[in-house]
Amino acid sequence: EADVPIVGGGVIGTATAFALRQQAPDLRVVIVEAERLAHGASGRNAGFLLLGTHADYASAVATYGRDRARRLWQFTREAFRLAADLGARRDVGFAATGSVLAAGDAAEADRLRQSQALLADDGVASEIAEGERAGARTGGRGFPAALFVPEGGVIDPARLVAALAAESGARVLERWPVAHVEAEGGRVRLGGREGGEVVASRVLIAANAFLPRLLPALAPVVRPVRAQMFATAPAPIRLSAPVYSHEGYYYLRQRADGRVLVGGARHLHEADEVGYDDATTEALQASLAAYVAEHFPAFAGLAVERRWSGTMGFSPDGLPALGPVPDVSGVSFAAGFTGHGMGYALRFGALAARLLRGEPDPAADLFAARRLGASD
């Protein structure tokens, strides 16, 4: 028996449990995880805390409209500040470094210039650098322009998830895969694959890319996309901020211990990077190495200590979805973070917690699942 079970022990599930503890501390919250906390993409990403959407601000304005893009930026700004608050009292590897968006070509450089102007109009400080200054700002070479946003930073994603779970006070059931979800008579039953069940009146499914495996009817809301990364041996510190380049298809940061984390290149191997296969490939890893050699040659000779992959959940319009599951009373879902879940996480958890409690939130319309035709 629980008041609110959350299926999924990643950053969104634990952020929601954390927010529920703040909003309604008497609720009995249970986090149900098929493997272990942060087992999926939440524990395998580079830990970027970027403001805005997965795209540059000019592209977000063109896609979602000026008002919605502005509100999305503010939403992630609130998420970043909540992460900073947590980082001030917990060892989660938080650093307020700012962030760098680096252009891969002239067209993207132009969008970054437009982004800087639009952000300035909206009262957001940023700085555009071009030519040699772009190289100095990125710590690399071959980028025609780079946009530096002072607000933003990095965090250790697995330590963040662990801290959120601990501060939530929730009971955590690890290695407890859910086999089915049933609703009847105002009660929801989560049946465990190995037996047993969790019973409650309201449930959040925060499985992101794995949502369709539990609820196949929601497959149109989110598709699984694999991300691959590698980590190098330590090197002298050259990068002061994370670098997000080529429309986000490449990303790179240097940790405080000097190790360099590199990810991306899925656009060069698109057909192979869809699905749930948890593996790295020689072809994509070679593409990552080629990117480093071209743009960050100082890191090109470093030994690779580890290679890994993780499955992200992409939505049809690039924004996450939150709403009730059709025809399953009392069950809601959150999915489709499009590789940007860390940037949304703590504010999204607060939003999901309010939805579960039947309370309003001024940002609810930004992510309402009904826009995708997959919710009541």
ZAPAVEX-140687 format. One record per atom (N, C-alpha, C, O): residue in three letters; x, y, z. Coordinates in steps of 0.2 Angstrom, whole numbers, plus 2048, in hexadecimal, padded with zeros to 3 digits. Example, Ala and Ser with C-alpha at 12.3 -4.5 7.8 and 13.67 -1.06 7.14 Angstrom:
ALA8427E4827 ALA83E7EA827 ALA8427F0827 ALA8477EF82A SER8407F5823 SER8447FB824 SER840800827 SER843806828 
This chain:
GLU8047FA800 GLU800800800 GLU804806800 GLU809807804 ALA80380B7FC ALA8068117FC ALA8018177FA ALA7FC8167F7 ASP80381D7FB ASP7FF8237F9 ASP8018247F2 ASP7FD8257ED VAL8088257F0 VAL80A8267E9 VAL8108227E7 VAL8158237EA PRO80F81D7E3 PRO8158197E1 PRO81781C7DA PRO81381F7D6 ILE81D81D7D9 ILE82181F7D3 ILE82481A7D0 ILE8298177D3 VAL8238187CA VAL8268137C6 VAL82C8167C2 VAL82B81A7BD GLY8328157C4 GLY8388177C1 GLY83C81B7C6 GLY83A8207C8 GLY8428187C7 GLY84781B7CB GLY84C8207C8 GLY85281F7CA GLY84A8237C3 GLY84F8287C0 GLY84E82F7C3 GLY84B8307C8 VAL8518347BF VAL85183B7C2 VAL84A83E7C2 VAL8488417C7 ILE84583C7BE ILE83E83F7BE ILE83A83B7C4 ILE83783F7C7 GLY83B8357C4 GLY8378317CA GLY83A8347D1 GLY8368357D5 THR8408347D2 THR8438367D8 THR84283E7D9 THR8408407DF ALA8428427D4 ALA8408497D5 ALA83984A7D7 ALA83784E7DB THR8348467D4 THR82D8467D6 THR82C8447DE THR8298477E1 ALA83083E7E0 ALA82F83C7E7 ALA8328417EB ALA82F8437F1 PHE8388457E9 PHE83B84A7ED PHE8368507EE PHE8358537F3 ALA8328527E9 ALA82D8577E9 ALA8278557ED ALA82585A7F1 LEU82584F7ED LEU82084D7F1 LEU82184D7F8 LEU81D84F7FC ARG82784C7FA ARG82984D801 ARG829854803 ARG827855809 GLN82B8587FF GLN82A860801 GLN823862801 GLN821866805 GLN81F8607FC GLN8188627FC GLN81385F800 GLN80F862803 ALA814859802 ALA810855806 ALA81484F809 ALA81384A808 PRO81785180F PRO81C84C812 PRO818846815 PRO81C841817 ASP812846816 ASP80F841819 ASP80D83B814 ASP80B836816 LEU80E83C80E LEU80C837809 LEU811832809 LEU81783380A ARG80F82C808 ARG813826808 ARG815825800 ARG8118227FC VAL81B8267FF VAL81D8267F8 VAL8228207F7 VAL82681F7FB VAL82181C7F2 VAL8258167F0 VAL8288177E9 VAL8248197E4 ILE82E8167E9 ILE8328177E2 ILE83380F7E0 ILE83680C7E3 VAL83080D7DA VAL8318077D8 VAL8358077D2 VAL83480A7CD GLU83B8037D2 GLU8408037CD GLU8427FC7CB GLU8437F77CF ALA8417FB7C4 ALA8437F47C1 ALA84A7F27C2 ALA84B7EC7C3 GLU84E7F67C3 GLU8557F47C4 GLU8587F87CA GLU8577F57D0 ARG85C7FD7C9 ARG85E8017CF ARG85D8087CE ARG85C80A7C8 LEU85D80C7D3 LEU85C8147D2 LEU8628167CD LEU8678147CD ALA85F81A7C8 ALA86481D7C3 ALA8678187BE ALA86C8197BB HIS8648127BE HIS86680D7B9 HIS86680F7B2 HIS86B80D7AE GLY8618137B0 GLY8608157A9 GLY86481B7A7 GLY86981C7AA ALA86181F7A2 ALA8658257A0 ALA86682A7A5 ALA86A82E7A5 SER86282A7AB SER86382F7B0 SER86982E7B3 SER86C8337B6 GLY86C8287B3 GLY8738277B6 GLY8798277B1 GLY87E8257B3 ARG8778277AB ARG87C8267A6 ARG87D82C7A1 ARG88182C79C ASN87B8327A3 ASN87B83879F ASN88183C7A1 ASN88583A7A6 ALA88384179E ALA8898467A0 ALA88784B7A5 ALA88C84E7A7 GLY88184B7A8 GLY88084F7AD GLY87F8577AB GLY88185B7AF PHE87D8587A5 PHE87C85F7A3 PHE8768627A6 PHE87085F7A6 LEU8768687A9 LEU87086C7AB LEU8708727A7 LEU8728787A9 LEU86D8717A1 LEU86C87779C LEU86587A79D LEU86087679F LEU86588079C LEU85F88479C LEU85B883795 LEU85F883790 GLY855883795 GLY85188378E GLY85087C78C GLY850877791 THR84E87B786 THR84C874784 THR853871781 THR858873782 HIS85286B77D HIS85786877A HIS85B86C775 HIS86086A772 ALA857871772 ALA85987576D ALA85C87C76F ALA85A87E774 ASP85F88076A ASP86188676C ASP85B88B76C ASP85588976A TYR85B89176F TYR855895771 TYR85289776B TYR84C89776B ALA856899766 ALA85289B75F ALA84E89575C ALA84989775A SER85188F75D SER84D88A75A SER84788875E SER84288675C ALA848889765 ALA842888769 ALA83C88D768 ALA83688B768 VAL83E893767 VAL839898765 VAL83689775F VAL83089875E ALA83A89575A ALA837893753 ALA83288D754 ALA82D88D750 THR834888758 THR830882759 THR82A88375D THR82488175B TYR82A886763 TYR825886768 TYR82288D769 TYR81D88E76C GLY824892765 GLY822899766 GLY82689D76C GLY82889A770 ARG8268A376B ARG82A8A7770 ARG8288A6777 ARG82C8A677C ASP8218A7778 ASP81F8A677F ASP8208A0783 ASP82389F788 ARG81F89A77F ARG820894782 ARG828892783 ARG82A88F788 ALA82C89577E ALA83389477F ALA836898785 ALA83A895788 ARG83389E786 ARG8358A278C ARG83389E792 ARG83789E797 ARG82D89B792 ARG82B898798 ARG82F891799 ARG83088F79F LEU83188E794 LEU835888795 LEU83B88A798 LEU83E88679C TRP83E88F795 TRP845891798 TRP84489379F TRP8488917A3 GLN83F8967A1 GLN83E8987A8 GLN83D8917AD GLN83F8917B2 PHE83988D7AA PHE8388867AD PHE83F8837AF PHE8408807B4 THR8438837AA THR84A87F7AB THR84E8847AF THR8538817B3 ARG84D88A7AF ARG85188E7B4 ARG84F88D7BB ARG85388C7BF GLU84988C7BC GLU84688A7C3 GLU8498837C5 GLU84B8827CA ALA84987E7C0 ALA84C8787C1 ALA8548787C3 ALA8568757C8 PHE85787C7BF PHE85E87D7C1 PHE85F8807C8 PHE86487E7CC ARG85B8857CA ARG85C8887D1 ARG85A8837D6 ARG85D8837DB LEU85687F7D5 LEU8548797DA LEU85A8747DA LEU85C8727E0 ALA85D8737D4 ALA86386E7D5 ALA8698727D8 ALA86C86E7DC ALA8698787D8 ALA86F87C7DB ALA86D87C7E3 ALA87287B7E7 ASP86787D7E5 ASP86587C7EC ASP8678757EF ASP86A8757F4 LEU8668707EB LEU8678697ED LEU86F8687ED LEU8728657F2 GLY87286B7E8 GLY87986A7E8 GLY87D86E7EE GLY88386C7EF ALA87A8737F0 ALA87D8777F6 ALA87D8737FC ALA881874801 ARG87986E7FD ARG87986A803 ARG87A862802 ARG87B85F807 ARG87A8607FC ARG87C8597FB ARG8828597F6 ARG88285D7F1 ASP8868537F7 ASP88B8527F2 ASP88984F7EC ASP8898497EC VAL8878537E7 VAL8848507E1 VAL8888527DB VAL8868517D5 GLY88E8557DC GLY8928577D6 GLY89085D7D3 GLY89185E7CD PHE88C8617D6 PHE8898677D3 PHE88E86C7D2 PHE89286D7D7 ALA88E8707CC ALA8938757CB ALA88F87A7C6 ALA88C8787C1 ALA88F8817C8 ALA88C8867C4 ALA8918887BF ALA89488E7C1 THR8928857BA THR8978877B5 THR89488B7AF THR89988E7AB GLY88E88C7AE GLY88B88E7A8 GLY88C8897A3 GLY88E8837A4 SER88A88A79D SER88A885798 SER88B889791 SER88A88E790 VAL88E88478C VAL890887786 VAL88D883780 VAL88D87D780 LEU88988777C LEU887884776 LEU88B885770 LEU88C88B76F ALA88E88076D ALA893882768 ALA890880761 ALA88D87A760 ALA89188475C ALA88E883755 ALA89287E751 ALA89987F751 GLY88F87A74E GLY893875749 GLY894878742 GLY89887573F ASP89087D741 ASP89088073A ASP88D88773A ASP88B88973F ALA88E88A734 ALA88C891734 ALA884892735 ALA883897738 ALA88088E733 ALA87988E734 ALA87888E73C ALA87489273E GLU87B88973F GLU87A889747 GLU87D88F74A GLU87A89274F ALA882892747 ALA88589874A ALA88089E74A ALA8808A274E ASP87D89E744 ASP8788A3743 ASP8728A2748 ASP8708A774B ARG87089C74A ARG86B89B74F ARG86D89D756 ARG86989F75A LEU87389C757 LEU87689E75E LEU8768A575E LEU8758A8764 ARG8788A9759 ARG8778B0759 ARG8708B275A ARG86F8B775E GLN86B8AF757 GLN8648B1758 GLN8628AF75F GLN85E8B3762 SER8658AA762 SER8638A8768 SER8658AD76D SER8628AF772 GLN86C8AF76C GLN86E8B4771 GLN86A8BB771 GLN8698BE776 ALA8688BD76B ALA8638C376B ALA85D8C276E ALA85A8C6772 LEU85A8BC76D LEU8538BA770 LEU8548BA777 LEU84F8BC77B LEU8598B677A LEU85A8B6781 LEU85B8BD784 LEU8588BE789 ALA85F8C1781 ALA85F8C8783 ALA8598CC784 ALA8588CF789 ASP8558CB77F ASP84E8CE77F ASP84A8CB785 ASP8468CF788 ASP84B8C5787 ASP8478C278C ASP84B8C3793 ASP8498C0798 GLY8508C7793 GLY8548C8799 GLY8588C379C GLY85A8C37A2 VAL85B8BF797 VAL85F8B9799 VAL8668BB797 VAL8678BC791 ALA86B8BB79B ALA8728BD799 ALA8758B7795 ALA8748B1797 SER8798B8790 SER87C8B378C SER8828B7788 SER8828BD788 GLU8868B3786 GLU88C8B6782 GLU88E8B277C GLU88F8AC77C ILE88E8B6776 ILE8908B2770 ILE8978B376F ILE89A8B9770 ALA89B8AE76D ALA8A28AE76B ALA8A38AB764 ALA8A08A6762 GLU8A78AE760 GLU8A88AC759 GLU8AF8AC758 GLU8B38AF75B GLY8B18A8753 GLY8B88A7751 GLY8BD8A5756 GLY8BB8A075A GLU8C28A8757 GLU8C78A675D GLU8C48A6764 GLU8C58A2768 ARG8BF8AB765 ARG8BC8AB76B ARG8B78A576C ARG8B68A3772 ALA8B48A2767 ALA8B089C768 ALA8B589676A ALA8B389276E GLY8BB896767 GLY8BF89176A GLY8C1892771 GLY8C288D775 ALA8C2898773 ALA8C489977A ALA8BE89777F ALA8BF895784 ARG8B889977C ARG8B2897780 ARG8B1890781 ARG8AF88E786 THR8B288C77B THR8B088577C THR8B688177E THR8B587B781 GLY8BC88377E GLY8C287F77F GLY8C487B77A GLY8C887677B GLY8C187C774 GLY8C287876E GLY8C487C768 GLY8C6881769 ARG8C2879762 ARG8C487C75C ARG8BF87A757 ARG8BB875757 GLY8BE87E751 GLY8BA87D74C GLY8B287E74D GLY8AE87C749 PHE8B1882752 PHE8AA884753 PHE8A988C750 PHE8AD890753 PRO8A588D74C PRO8A5894749 PRO8A289974E PRO8A389F74E ALA89E896753 ALA89B89B758 ALA89989775E ALA89889075E ALA89989A764 ALA89789676A ALA89389B76E ALA8958A176F LEU88E899772 LEU88989D776 LEU88A89B77D LEU88989577F PHE88D89F781 PHE88E89E788 PHE8888A078C PHE8868A678C VAL88589C790 VAL87F89E795 VAL88289D79C VAL88389879E PRO8828A37A0 PRO8858A27A6 PRO88289E7AB PRO88489B7B0 GLU87B89D7AA GLU8778997AF GLU8768927AC GLU8758917A6 GLY87888D7B0 GLY8788867AE GLY87E8837B1 GLY8828867B4 GLY87F87D7B0 GLY8848797B3 GLY8848727B2 GLY88286F7AD VAL88786E7B7 VAL8888677B7 VAL8878647BD VAL8878677C2 ILE88585E7BD ILE88485A7C3 ILE8858537C2 ILE8868507BC ASP88684F7C7 ASP8878487C7 ASP8808447C7 ASP87D8447CC PRO87E8427C1 PRO87783F7C1 PRO87583A7C5 PRO87083A7C8 ALA87A8357C6 ALA87882F7CB ALA8788317D2 ALA87482F7D6 ARG87D8367D4 ARG87D8387DB ARG87683D7DC ARG87483D7E1 LEU8748407D7 LEU86E8447D7 LEU8688407D9 LEU8648417DD VAL86783B7D5 VAL8628367D6 VAL8628337DD VAL85D8337E0 ALA8688317DF ALA86882E7E6 ALA8668337EB ALA8638317F0 ALA8698397EA ALA86783F7EF ALA85F8407EF ALA85D8417F5 LEU85C8407E9 LEU8558427E9 LEU85183C7EC LEU84C83D7F0 ALA8538367EB ALA8508307EE ALA8518317F6 ALA84C82F7F9 ALA8578327F8 ALA8588327FF ALA854838803 ALA851837808 GLU85483E800 GLU850843803 GLU849843802 GLU845846806 SER84683E7FD SER83F83E7FD SER83C83A802 SER83683A804 GLY840836806 GLY83E83180B GLY83982B808 GLY83682880C ALA83982B802 ALA8358257FF ALA83881E800 ALA83E81E801 ARG83481A800 ARG836813800 ARG8388117F9 ARG8348127F4 VAL83E80E7F8 VAL84080C7F2 VAL8408057F1 VAL8438017F5 LEU83D8027EC LEU83D7FB7EA LEU8417FB7E3 LEU83E7FC7DE GLU8477F87E4 GLU84B7F77DE GLU84B7F07DC GLU8497EC7E0 ARG84D7EF7D6 ARG84C7E87D3 ARG8457E67D4 ARG8447E07D5 TRP8407EA7D3 TRP8397E87D3 TRP8357EA7CD TRP8327EF7CD PRO8367E77C8 PRO8337E97C1 PRO82C7E87C2 PRO8297E37C4 VAL8287ED7BF VAL8217ED7BF VAL81F7E97B8 VAL8217EA7B3 ALA81A7E47B9 ALA8187E07B3 ALA8127E37B0 ALA8117E27AA HIS80D7E67B5 HIS8077E87B2 HIS8047EE7B7 HIS8067EE7BD VAL8007F27B4 VAL7FC7F77B8 VAL7F57F67B7 VAL7F37F67B1 GLU7F17F67BC GLU7EA7F57BC GLU7E77FA7C0 GLU7E97FB7C6 ALA7E17FC7BE ALA7DD8017C2 ALA7D67FF7C2 ALA7D37FD7BD GLU7D37FE7C8 GLU7CC7FC7C9 GLU7CA7FF7D0 GLU7CD7FE7D5 GLY7C48017D0 GLY7C18037D6 GLY7C48097DA GLY7C58097E0 GLY7C880D7D6 GLY7CB8137D9 GLY7D28117DC GLY7D58157DF ARG7D480B7DB ARG7DB8097DD ARG7DF8077D7 ARG7DD8047D2 VAL7E68087D7 VAL7EA8067D2 VAL7EF8007D5 VAL7F18017DB ARG7F07FB7D1 ARG7F47F57D3 ARG7FA7F57CF ARG7F97F47C9 LEU8007F57D1 LEU8067F47CE LEU8087ED7CF LEU80A7EB7D5 GLY8087E87CA GLY80A7E17CB GLY8117E07CA GLY8147E27C5 GLY8157DE7CF GLY81C7DC7CE GLY81D7D67C9 GLY8197D17CA ARG8227D67C5 ARG8247D17C1 ARG8267CA7C5 ARG8247C57C3 GLU8287CB7CB GLU82A7C67CF GLU8257C47D4 GLU8267C07D9 GLY81F7C77D4 GLY81A7C77D9 GLY8197CD7DD GLY81E7D17DD GLY8147CD7E1 GLY8127D37E5 GLY80F7D87E2 GLY80F7D87DB GLU80D7DD7E5 GLU80A7E37E2 GLU80B7E97E6 GLU80B7E97EC VAL80A7EF7E3 VAL80A7F57E7 VAL8037F87E5 VAL8017F97DF VAL7FF7FA7EA VAL7F87FD7E9 VAL7F88047EC VAL7FA8067F1 ALA7F48087E8 ALA7F480F7E9 ALA7EE8127E5 ALA7EB80F7E1 SER7EC8187E7 SER7E781C7E3 SER7E98207DD SER7E68227D9 ARG7F08217DD ARG7F38257D8 ARG7FA8237D7 ARG7FE8217DC VAL7FC8237D1 VAL8038207CF VAL8068257C9 VAL8028287C5 LEU80D8267CA LEU8108297C4 LEU8158247C1 LEU8198217C4 ILE8148237BA ILE81981F7B7 ILE81E8247B4 ILE81D8277AF ALA8248247B7 ALA82A8287B4 ALA82F8247B1 ALA8358247B3 ALA82D8207AC ALA83281B7A9 ALA83581E7A3 ALA83981A7A0 ASN8338247A1 ASN83682779B ASN836822795 ASN831820792 ALA83C821792 ALA83C81D78C ALA83981678D ALA837813788 PHE838813793 PHE83680D794 PHE82E80D795 PHE82C807797 LEU82B812795 LEU824813796 LEU82080E791 LEU81C80B794 PRO82280D78B PRO81E809786 PRO81E802788 PRO81A7FE786 ARG82480078C ARG8247F978E ARG81F7F7793 ARG81D7F1793 LEU81D7FC797 LEU8187FA79C LEU8117FC799 LEU80C7F979B LEU811801795 LEU80A804793 LEU80B80578B LEU80C80A789 PRO80A7FF787 PRO80C800780 PRO80780577C PRO80A808777 ALA80280777F ALA7FD80B77B ALA80181277B ALA7FF817777 LEU805814780 LEU80981A780 LEU80F81A77C LEU81381F77C ALA810815778 ALA816815773 ALA81781C76F ALA81C81E76D PRO81181F76C PRO812825768 PRO81582B76C PRO817830769 VAL81482B773 VAL817830777 VAL81E831778 VAL821836778 VAL82282B777 VAL82982B779 VAL82C825775 VAL82981F774 ARG832826772 ARG83582176E ARG83C820771 ARG83F825773 PRO83F81A772 PRO846819775 PRO84B81B770 PRO84B81876A VAL85081F772 VAL85682176E VAL85C820773 VAL85C822778 ARG86181C770 ARG86781A774 ARG86C820773 ARG86D82376E ALA86F822779 ALA875826779 ALA87B82377B ALA87A81E77F GLN880824778 GLN88782177A GLN88C82677C GLN88C82C77A MET890824781 MET895829784 MET89B825785 MET89C81F785 PHE8A1829786 PHE8A7826789 PHE8AA82B78E PHE8A983178E ALA8AE828792 ALA8B282D797 ALA8B982B797 ALA8BB825796 THR8BD830796 THR8C4830796 THR8C882F79C THR8C58307A2 ALA8CE82E79C ALA8D382F7A2 ALA8D38367A4 ALA8D283A7A0 PRO8D58387AA PRO8D683F7AC PRO8DB8427A7 PRO8E08407A5 ALA8D98497A7 ALA8DE84D7A3 ALA8DE8547A6 ALA8D98567AA PRO8E38587A5 PRO8E285F7A8 PRO8DC8637A6 PRO8DA8627A0 ILE8D98677AB ILE8D386A7A9 ILE8D486F7A4 ILE8D88747A4 ARG8D086F79F ARG8CF873799 ARG8C8876798 ARG8C887C796 LEU8C387379A LEU8BC875799 LEU8B98777A0 LEU8B98747A5 SER8B787E7A0 SER8B48807A6 SER8AC87F7A6 SER8A98817AB ALA8A987E7A0 ALA8A287D7A0 ALA8A187779B ALA8A5876796 PRO89B87479B PRO89986F797 PRO898872790 PRO89587778F VAL89986E78B VAL898870784 VAL89386C780 VAL894865780 TYR88E86F77D TYR88886C77A TYR88986E773 TYR887874772 SER88B86A76E SER88C86C767 SER888869762 SER885864763 HIS88986B75C HIS885868756 HIS87E867758 HIS87C861757 GLU87A86C75A GLU87386B75B GLU872866761 GLU86D863761 GLY877865765 GLY87686076B GLY878859769 GLY87785476D TYR87A858763 TYR87C851761 TYR88384F763 TYR884849763 TYR886854766 TYR88D852769 TYR88C856770 TYR88A85C770 TYR88F853775 TYR89085677C TYR89685477F TYR89884E77F LEU899858783 LEU89F857786 LEU8A085B78C LEU89F86178C ARG8A3858792 ARG8A585C798 ARG8AB85979B ARG8AC85379A GLN8AE85D79F GLN8B485A7A2 GLN8B285A7AA GLN8B08607AC ARG8B38557AD ARG8B18547B4 ARG8B68577B8 ARG8BC8597B6 ALA8B58597BF ALA8BA85C7C3 ALA8C08577C4 ALA8C585A7C6 ASP8BF8517C3 ASP8C584C7C4 ASP8C984C7BD ASP8CE8487BD GLY8C78507B8 GLY8CB8507B2 GLY8C884C7AC GLY8CA84C7A7 ARG8C48477AE ARG8C28427A9 ARG8BD8467A4 ARG8B984A7A6 VAL8BD84479E VAL8B9847799 VAL8B3842797 VAL8B583D795 LEU8AD845797 LEU8A7841795 LEU8A584378E LEU8A484978D VAL8A483F78A VAL8A3841783 VAL89D83C781 VAL89D836782 GLY89883F77E GLY89283C77B GLY88F83F775 GLY891844773 GLY88A83B772 GLY88783D76C GLY888839766 GLY889833767 ALA88883C760 ALA88983975A ALA884835757 ALA885831752 ARG87E83475B ARG879830759 ARG876832752 ARG87382D74E HIS876838750 HIS87483A74A HIS877837744 HIS87583773E LEU87E835745 LEU881832740 LEU88082A73F LEU88282773A HIS87C827744 HIS87B820744 HIS87381F746 HIS87281B74B GLU86F824743 GLU868824746 GLU86481E746 GLU86181C74B ALA86581A741 ALA861813741 ALA86380F746 ALA85F80B749 ASP86980F748 ASP86C80A74D ASP86B80C754 ASP86B808759 GLU869812755 GLU86881575C GLU86181675E GLU86081A763 VAL85D81275B VAL85681275E VAL85480B761 VAL85680675E GLY85280B767 GLY85080576A GLY853804771 GLY856809774 TYR8527FE774 TYR8547FD77B TYR85B7F977C TYR85C7F8781 ASP85E7F8776 ASP8647F4777 ASP86A7F877B ASP86C7FE779 ASP86C7F6781 ASP8707F9785 ASP8787F7783 ASP87A7F2786 ALA87A7FA77E ALA8817F877C ALA8847FE778 ALA881803776 THR88B7FE778 THR88E803774 THR89080076D THR8917FA76D THR892804768 THR894802762 THR89A805760 THR89C80A761 GLU89E80175C GLU8A580375A GLU8A4809755 GLU8A880E756 ALA89F809751 ALA89E80F74C ALA89D815750 ALA8A081A74E LEU898815754 LEU89681C757 LEU89C81E75C LEU89D82475C GLN89F819760 GLN8A481B764 GLN8AA81E760 GLN8AD823762 ALA8AB81C75A ALA8B081F755 ALA8AE826753 ALA8B382A753 SER8A8827752 SER8A582E751 SER8A7833756 SER8A8838755 LEU8A683075C LEU8A7835762 LEU8AF836763 LEU8B083C764 ALA8B3831761 ALA8BA832761 ALA8BC83775C ALA8C083C75D ALA8B9837756 ALA8BA83B750 ALA8B8842752 ALA8BC847750 TYR8B3843756 TYR8B084A758 TYR8B684D75D TYR8B785375C VAL8B8849761 VAL8BD84C766 VAL8C384E762 VAL8C6853764 ALA8C684975E ALA8CC84B75A ALA8CB851756 ALA8D0855756 GLU8C5852753 GLU8C485874F GLU8C485F753 GLU8C7864752 HIS8C085E759 HIS8BE86575C HIS8C2865763 HIS8C286B765 PHE8C4860766 PHE8C886076C PHE8CE85C76C PHE8CE857770 PRO8D385E768 PRO8D885A767 PRO8DD85976D PRO8E085476D ALA8DC85D772 ALA8E085C778 ALA8DE85677C ALA8E2853780 PHE8D885477A PHE8D584E77E PHE8D6847779 PHE8D484277C ALA8D8848773 ALA8D784376E ALA8DB83D770 ALA8D983776F GLY8E183E774 GLY8E5838775 GLY8E483577C GLY8E783077E LEU8DF83777F LEU8DD834786 LEU8DB82D785 LEU8D782B781 ALA8DD82978A ALA8DA82278A ALA8D282278C ALA8D1826791 VAL8CE81E789 VAL8C781E78B VAL8C7818791 VAL8C9813790 GLU8C481B796 GLU8C381679C GLU8BD81279C GLU8BD80D79F ARG8B8815799 ARG8B1812799 ARG8AD814793 ARG8AD81A791 ARG8A980F791 ARG8A481178C ARG89D80E78E ARG89D809791 TRP89881278C TRP89181078F TRP88C81378A TRP88D817786 SER88681078C SER880813788 SER87A81378D SER87A811793 GLY87581778B GLY86F81878F GLY86981978A GLY86A81C785 THR86381778C THR85D818788 THR85981E78A THR85781F78F MET859823785 MET855829787 MET84E829784 MET84D82477F GLY84982D786 GLY84382D783 GLY841833780 GLY841839783 PHE840833779 PHE83F839775 PHE83783A774 PHE834835772 SER835840774 SER82D841773 SER82D84476C SER832846769 PRO827844769 PRO826846762 PRO82784D761 PRO82A84F75C ASP827851766 ASP828859765 ASP82E85B769 ASP82F86176A GLY83285776C GLY838859770 GLY83785B777 GLY83B85C77B LEU83085B779 LEU82F85D780 LEU82C857784 LEU829853781 PRO82D85678B PRO82A85178F PRO82385178F PRO82085778E ALA82084C791 ALA81884C792 ALA817849799 ALA81A84579B LEU81284C79B LEU80F84A7A2 LEU80884A7A2 LEU80584F7A0 GLY8058457A4 GLY7FD8457A4 GLY7FB83E7A6 GLY7FF8397A7 PRO7F483D7A6 PRO7F18377A8 PRO7F28327A3 PRO7F183479D VAL7F282C7A5 VAL7F28267A0 VAL7EB82579E VAL7E78247A2 PRO7E9825797 PRO7E3824795 PRO7E081D797 PRO7E3818797 ASP7DA81D79A ASP7D681779C ASP7D98137A2 ASP7D780D7A3 VAL7DE8167A5 VAL7E18137AB VAL7E08187B1 VAL7E581C7B2 SER7DA8187B4 SER7D981E7B9 SER7DE81E7BF SER7E08187C2 GLY7E08247C1 GLY7E58247C6 GLY7EC8247C4 GLY7F18257C9 VAL7EE8237BE VAL7F58227BC VAL7F78277B7 VAL7F38297B2 SER7FC82B7B9 SER7FF8307B4 SER80682E7B2 SER8098297B4 PHE8098317AD PHE80F82F7AA PHE8138367A9 PHE81183B7A7 ALA81A8357A9 ALA81E83A7A7 ALA8248377A2 ALA8278327A4 ALA82583A79C ALA829836797 ALA82B83B792 ALA828841791 GLY83083A78E GLY83283D788 GLY836843789 GLY835849786 PHE83B84378D PHE84084878F PHE84584A78A PHE84984F78B THR845846785 THR84984777F THR851849781 THR85384E77E GLY853845785 GLY85A846787 GLY85C84C78B GLY86284E78C HIS85784F78E HIS858855792 HIS855855798 HIS85385A79C GLY85484F79B GLY85084E7A1 GLY8548517A7 GLY8508547AC MET85A8527A7 MET85E8557AD MET85C85C7AE MET85C85F7B3 GLY85B85F7A8 GLY85A8667A8 GLY8538687AA GLY85286D7AD TYR84E8637AA TYR8478647AC TYR8468627B3 TYR8418647B6 ALA84A85D7B5 ALA8488587BB ALA84585B7C1 ALA83F8597C2 LEU8498607C5 LEU8468617CB LEU83F8657CB LEU83B8657CF ARG83F86A7C6 ARG83986E7C5 ARG8338697C2 ARG82D86A7C4 PHE8358647BE PHE8308607BB PHE82D85B7C1 PHE82785A7C1 GLY8328597C5 GLY82F8557CB GLY82A8597CF GLY8258567D1 ALA82B85F7D0 ALA8278637D4 ALA8208647D0 ALA81B8647D3 LEU8208657CA LEU81A8657C6 LEU81685E7C6 LEU81085E7C7 ALA81A8587C5 ALA8178527C6 ALA8148517CC ALA80E84E7CD ALA8178537D2 ALA8158527D8 ALA80E8567D9 ALA8098537DD ARG80E85C7D7 ARG80785F7D7 ARG80285C7D3 ARG7FC85C7D6 LEU80385A7CD LEU7FE8567C9 LEU7FC8507CD LEU7F684F7CE LEU80084C7D0 LEU7FE8467D4 LEU7FA8487DA LEU7F58447DC ARG7FB84E7DD ARG7F78507E3 ARG7F18547E1 ARG7ED8567E5 GLY7EF8557DA GLY7EA8597D8 GLY7EA8607D9 GLY7E58647D9 GLU7F08637D9 GLU7F286A7DA GLU7F486D7D3 GLU7F686A7CF PRO7F28737D2 PRO7F48777CC PRO7FC8797CC PRO7FF8797D1 ASP7FE8797C6 ASP80587C7C5 ASP8058807BF ASP80287E7BA PRO8088867BF PRO80888B7BA PRO80B8887B3 PRO80A88B7AE ALA80F8837B4 ALA8138807AE ALA81087A7AB ALA8128777A7 ALA80A8787AE ALA8078727AC ALA8068717A5 ALA80786C7A1 ASP8038777A2 ASP80187679B ASP807875796 ASP807873790 LEU80E877798 LEU813876794 LEU81586F792 LEU81786E78C PHE81386B796 PHE814864795 PHE80E85F795 PHE80F859795 ALA808862794 ALA80285E795 ALA80285878F ALA80385A789 ALA801852791 ALA80284D78D ALA7FC84D787 ALA7FD84A782 ARG7F7850789 ARG7F1851784 ARG7F385477D ARG7F0852778 ARG7F985877D ARG7FB85B777 ARG7FD855772 ARG7FD85676C LEU7FF84F775 LEU80284A770 LEU7FC84576F LEU7FD84076C GLY7F6846771 GLY7F0842770 GLY7F183B773 GLY7EE837771 ALA7F483B779 ALA7F583577C ALA7F3835784 ALA7F6831788 SER7EF83A785 SER7ED83A78C SER7E683D78C SER7E3840787 ASP7E283D792 ASP7DB83F793 ASP7DC847793 ASP7D684A793 
